[in-house]
C-alpha cells in the first residue's frame, strides 16, 4: 500500500508518500509555520508527488490529521485530502493528531510508564491522550487542565511527547510524579501519520475534524437582526 500523508493540524505544513513495509518515506517535505497552510499545502504536495514515479496515480490511500489542532489548519488539510482522494478514486482516512504523536513511543523499546501525548491548548489547558503499555486507554483524547490531567494520570511514571511535553513533565514532577520527556516537537512525525493511515479502516477513520473545544469566536446573537 502506498499512502500520501498530510498534516496541517499544528505548527507545520507536511506531506509524505510512504510505501507500506518501508522504514523511510519515498518522498517527504515539512515546513514549520503557524499560519499560511492554505497557500503552502498544495504546492508542497505537488513537490512531494513529483519525486515519486507515477505521482498521484501510484497512490492507494490518503491519510490526514484530523485534530485536535487549529480550526483553519484542519480545514485546509482535510479539504485537500478529500479533493485528492476524490480525483484519484482512493480512500481518505483521518488520523488523530495525538495518536500520531504517541505511536512512535508505543513502537519504541521503553515499556515503563504511560505513553502520553500533550499539546498546548493555551489558557492553562492541554490536549492529552495517555495509553498504558498494554494498550489500555488511560485518558482518551481530551481537553483538560494540567491539574485534571495529572489526577487521571495517577502515580505515573509517564513518558511524554508533544508541544506541551515539557510543561506537563514539570507539573508532574512538582506533584511527585516521575516524568520523562521523549520529544517536544510542535507537530507529529508525518511518516507516522502515513503508517497509522495505512492501518486505519476507511469505514471507521473518517476524514472529519476532531474538535475537542468550541471555537473561540462566538456569534453575536445580541446584534442579530430579527427574522420577519
C-alpha positions as CSV (number, residue, x, y, z in Angstrom):
1,X,0.0,0.0,0.0
2,X,1.2,3.5,-0.9
3,X,0.0,6.3,1.3
4,X,0.0,10.1,0.8
5,X,0.0,11.6,4.3
6,X,-0.9,15.2,5.0
7,X,-0.6,17.2,8.3
8,X,-1.6,20.8,8.8
9,X,-3.1,20.5,12.2
10,X,-0.5,22.4,14.2
11,X,2.7,24.3,13.6
12,X,3.8,22.7,10.3
13,X,2.7,22.0,6.7
14,X,3.8,18.5,6.0
15,X,3.3,15.7,3.5
16,X,5.0,12.4,2.6
17,X,4.4,9.4,0.3
18,X,5.2,6.2,2.2
19,X,5.2,2.6,0.9
20,X,4.0,0.0,3.4
21,X,6.9,-2.0,4.7
22,X,9.5,0.7,4.1
23,X,11.4,2.3,7.0
24,X,11.6,5.7,5.4
25,X,9.1,7.6,3.2
26,X,9.7,7.7,-0.6
27,X,9.4,11.5,-0.5
28,X,8.8,13.9,2.3
29,X,8.7,17.7,3.0
30,X,7.8,19.6,6.1
31,X,7.8,23.4,6.7
32,X,7.4,24.8,10.1
33,X,4.7,27.5,10.1
34,X,1.9,28.8,12.3
35,X,-0.1,30.4,9.5
36,X,-0.2,30.2,5.8
37,X,-1.1,26.5,5.4
38,X,-3.7,27.2,2.7
39,X,-1.1,28.8,0.4
40,X,1.7,26.4,1.1
41,X,0.0,23.0,1.2
42,X,-0.9,22.2,-2.5
43,X,2.4,23.3,-3.9
44,X,4.2,21.2,-1.2
45,X,2.1,18.2,-2.1
46,X,2.9,18.6,-5.8
47,X,6.6,18.7,-5.0
48,X,6.4,15.6,-2.9
49,X,4.4,13.7,-5.6
50,X,6.8,14.8,-8.3
51,X,9.6,12.8,-6.6
52,X,7.7,9.5,-6.9
53,X,7.3,7.6,-10.2
54,X,3.7,8.0,-11.4
55,X,3.0,10.5,-8.7
56,X,-0.7,10.7,-7.6
57,X,-1.5,7.7,-9.9
58,X,0.6,5.4,-7.8
59,X,-1.3,6.2,-4.5
60,X,-3.6,3.7,-2.8
61,X,-4.8,5.9,0.1
62,X,-4.7,9.4,1.6
63,X,-4.2,10.0,5.3
64,X,-4.7,13.3,7.0
65,X,-4.5,14.6,10.6
66,X,-8.0,15.5,11.9
67,X,-7.2,17.1,15.2
68,X,-7.0,18.3,17.7
69,X,-5.4,21.3,16.1
70,X,-6.2,24.7,14.7
71,X,-9.6,25.1,13.0
72,X,-8.1,26.7,9.9
73,X,-5.3,24.2,9.6
74,X,-7.6,21.2,10.0
75,X,-10.0,22.5,7.3
76,X,-7.1,23.1,4.9
77,X,-5.6,19.6,5.3
78,X,-8.9,17.7,5.3
79,X,-10.2,19.6,2.2
80,X,-7.0,18.9,0.3
81,X,-7.1,15.2,1.3
82,X,-10.7,14.8,0.3
83,X,-10.1,16.5,-3.0
84,X,-7.1,14.3,-3.9
85,X,-9.0,11.2,-2.8
86,X,-12.0,12.1,-5.0
87,X,-9.8,12.9,-8.0
88,X,-7.7,9.7,-7.6
89,X,-10.6,7.5,-6.7
90,X,-8.9,6.2,-3.5
91,X,-10.0,6.1,0.2
92,X,-9.2,9.0,2.6
93,X,-8.7,8.3,6.3
94,X,-8.4,10.5,9.3
95,X,-5.6,10.2,11.8
96,X,-5.9,11.8,15.3
97,X,-3.1,14.2,16.0
98,X,-2.5,12.9,19.5
99,X,-2.3,9.3,18.1
100,X,0.3,10.4,15.6
101,X,2.4,11.8,18.5
102,X,2.0,8.7,20.7
103,X,2.6,6.0,18.1
104,X,6.4,6.2,17.9
105,X,6.5,5.9,21.7
106,X,4.5,2.7,21.6
107,X,6.7,1.3,18.9
108,X,9.9,2.0,20.9
109,X,11.7,-0.1,23.4
110,X,10.6,1.7,26.5
111,X,7.8,-0.2,28.3
112,X,7.8,1.5,31.7
113,X,5.2,4.1,32.3
114,X,2.2,5.6,30.5
115,X,2.7,6.7,26.9
116,X,1.4,10.3,26.9
117,X,1.0,12.9,24.2
118,X,0.3,16.5,25.2
119,X,-0.4,19.5,23.0
120,X,-0.5,23.1,24.3
121,X,-4.2,24.2,24.2
122,X,-3.4,27.6,25.8
123,X,-5.2,29.2,28.8
124,X,-3.7,26.6,31.2
125,X,-5.1,23.6,29.3
126,X,-3.7,20.8,27.2
127,X,-5.0,18.3,24.6
128,X,-3.9,15.0,26.0
129,X,-4.0,11.2,25.4
130,X,-2.4,8.5,27.6
131,X,-2.1,4.8,26.9
132,X,-0.8,2.1,29.2
133,X,2.0,-0.2,27.8
134,X,-0.6,-3.0,27.3
135,X,-2.7,-0.7,25.1
136,X,-5.4,0.2,27.6
137,X,-6.6,3.8,27.2
138,X,-5.9,5.8,30.5
139,X,-7.0,9.1,29.0
140,X,-8.8,9.2,25.7
141,X,-8.2,12.3,23.5
142,X,-9.3,15.1,25.8
143,X,-9.1,18.8,26.6
144,X,-8.0,19.1,30.3
145,X,-6.4,21.4,32.7
146,X,-3.0,20.3,34.0
147,X,-4.5,19.5,37.4
148,X,-7.2,17.3,35.9
149,X,-4.7,15.6,33.6
150,X,-2.4,14.8,36.5
151,X,-5.2,13.4,38.5
152,X,-6.1,11.0,35.8
153,X,-2.5,10.0,35.1
154,X,-2.3,8.8,38.7
155,X,1.1,8.0,40.2
156,X,2.8,7.6,36.9
157,X,5.5,7.3,35.7
158,X,4.8,8.9,32.3
159,X,6.7,9.1,29.1
160,X,5.5,12.3,27.4
161,X,5.8,13.8,23.9
162,X,4.2,16.7,22.1
163,X,4.4,20.5,22.2
164,X,3.3,20.6,25.9
165,X,5.6,17.8,27.0
166,X,8.0,20.0,28.9
167,X,5.1,21.8,30.7
168,X,3.3,18.6,31.6
169,X,6.5,17.0,32.8
170,X,7.4,20.0,35.0
171,X,3.9,20.0,36.6
172,X,4.1,16.2,37.1
173,X,7.4,16.4,38.9
174,X,6.1,19.2,41.2
175,X,3.4,16.7,42.3
176,X,5.9,13.9,42.8
177,X,5.1,12.0,39.6
178,X,8.1,10.7,37.6
179,X,8.0,12.1,34.1
180,X,10.4,11.6,31.2
181,X,10.3,13.6,28.0
182,X,10.6,11.7,24.8
183,X,10.1,14.6,22.4
184,X,8.9,18.2,22.4
185,X,8.2,18.5,18.7
186,X,5.4,21.1,17.9
187,X,4.0,18.7,15.3
188,X,3.8,15.0,14.7
189,X,6.2,13.0,12.5
190,X,4.5,12.8,9.1
191,X,5.8,9.3,8.5
192,X,3.8,8.1,11.4
193,X,0.7,9.8,10.1
194,X,1.2,7.6,7.0
195,X,1.8,4.5,9.0
196,X,-1.3,4.9,11.1
197,X,-3.3,5.8,7.9
198,X,-2.3,2.5,6.3
199,X,-3.7,0.6,9.3
200,X,-6.9,2.6,9.6
201,X,-10.3,1.3,8.5
202,X,-11.7,3.7,5.9
203,X,-15.2,2.9,7.1
204,X,-14.3,4.0,10.7
205,X,-11.5,6.5,10.5
206,X,-13.4,9.2,8.6
207,X,-11.6,12.4,7.5
208,X,-13.7,14.6,9.7
209,X,-12.4,17.3,12.2
210,X,-11.9,16.1,15.7
211,X,-12.7,19.2,17.7
212,X,-12.2,18.9,21.5
213,X,-13.1,22.6,22.2
214,X,-15.5,25.1,20.8
215,X,-14.4,27.8,18.6
216,X,-13.1,31.0,20.3
217,X,-15.2,33.1,18.0
218,X,-18.9,33.3,19.1
219,X,-21.9,34.5,17.1
220,X,-23.0,38.0,18.2
221,X,-26.5,36.9,18.9
222,X,-27.3,40.2,20.6
223,X,-26.7,42.1,17.3
224,X,-28.6,39.6,15.2
225,X,-31.4,41.0,13.0
226,X,-34.7,39.6,14.0
227,X,-36.4,37.4,11.4
228,X,-39.6,38.7,9.9
